[in-house]
């Protein structure tokens, strides 16, 4: 019986790791800034993935990879991890991790719509219904939050838009990654290529902007923020992604995707007890409705 539910358990733990990941990045970002978090966590994630690649595939580096895979996976990393996560991490600071991750539940919808337009993949009536239910739930939470919470209205609205930008980056990144994952290519190698390319690009921009010293000084003088970034990189890009791949191997895509979309639920108590923010019943109901929509999108 336990073997039958290993995939489902891995998917639930994946959601927990992503909830932990977003919390740690939010805490660290409030100290050193979202840009520094994005730069440093890519370095940490690449180190973790290098170890995983060596342990599971016997090499520190993906060897014999075709150039077109590098192109699509690398482009996926730039769109999803550099641009998309830059928006997401700033949204963490403006509207908190729960609402930001709730906005990220739009990512599979954006990916599905993009695949429908550019790759010819079809959407069933049930999937369209799931999309509409998710949008209703998210809209409910946004309106509830805007009415009952106290953060600056301008930053709140910008936070919502940045959350949408993060979802768009992740959704488009998934579609681009799918083009690079054609065949039986190792997901660990694919994740490494995405992370490595994103790291090179973001640090090239950092050097161009002459921000290397400033970034280094911020993490050295704020060890708690550094450990938060390292912990977030371990729990999210490394452990979370690894568990998500395991879940996809041991249960259906629909079940795994739905269970892995639960971080906003786990972040409800985090927002209330750690970040000391009010969470109204309307926000709770809207979050649950959005999660039901994600379930309908994948399960039916």
C-alpha positions, 0 to 999 in steps of 0.5 A: 500500500505504501508503494502505491502512494509514494508518488502522491506523498512526494508531490505533497512534500514537494508543495511543502518544500516550495512553501518553505522555499518561498518563505525563506526567500521572502525573509532573506529578500527583506534583508538584502533585496530580491535581486541579491536573492535571485543571484545567490540562490542560482549559485547555490542551486547549481552547486547542489545540482552538480552534486546530484548530477555526479551522484545519479549520472556519474558526471559533474557536467551534462556530456554529449548534449545536442546544441538545440537542447542547450538552446531551448533549455537555456532559453527556458532558464533565462525566461523562467529563472532569471526574468520570471523569478526576478518578478516573483521574488519582488512580489514576495516582498510587496504582497507576501509569499502566499499571494505570490504563490497563488498568482503562480498557480496561473503558470500552468494555465499560461503554459497550457494556453501557450502550448495550445497556440504555438504547439497545437495542444488542445484544451478540453471543456473541463480544462477550460472550466478549470482555468475559469474556476482558478481565475475566479478564486484568484480574483476573489483573493485579490479583491479580498486582500485589497480591501482588508489589508494595509500595505501601500496600495501602489506596492500592492498593485505592483506586487500583483502585476509582478506575481503575474510576471512571475507566473508568465515567466514560469509558464513560458519557461515550461513550454520552452523546456518541453522543447528541450526535453524531447525524447528520453533526456535526463530531467536532472541534466535538463534542470542543471542546464536551465540553472547553469545558463540562468546563473551565467546570464544573471552574473554577467549582468551583475558584472556589467552593472558593477554590482558584484562587490555590493552583492558580495558585501550584502550576503557576507554582512548578513549571514542569516539572509545568506543561510536563508538563501541557501536553505531556500535553494536547497528546499526549492530548486534542488529538493523540491524539483527532485521530488517533483520528478520522482512524483511524476515517475510514480503517479499520474501527471494530473495527480502530481501536478494538482498536489504540487499546486498546494503551496498557497494552502500551506502558506496560509498559517505561515502568513498569519503566524510568521509574517503576522498578517491578517488572513480573512475567510474570504482569502481562505475560500478564494485560495481553496477555489483556486486550488479546486480549479487547478485540480479540475485543470489537471485531473479531469 
